[in-house]
Amino acid sequence: MKPGRPDDLTDLRRQTLIWIGVVIWLGFGYLITIPPAGPYADAVLMMFTVFVALVIPLVSLLIALAWVLALRARGRDYP
């Protein structure tokens, strides 16, 4: 038997906080990184930059959409 949850949004809150921590960790790591010189290092840094520039907004948008849907569903449950 599952223990009762005080709130249905507990998982979404936890996942949102984890995502915020990941974004801060990646941003801080990116800012303090001094890559070695050379064309390979420059290419890897550029690929990482493009990856981060695409993934962070996409996942953030998905989390925002999840919040909107969860809060709308919650609003329907409580008239």
Buried (B, 14 or more C-beta within 10 A) or exposed (E): EEEEEEEEBEEBEEEBEEBEEEBEEBEEEEEEEEEEEEEEEEEEBEEBEEEBEEEBEEEBEEBEEBBEEBEEEEEEEEE
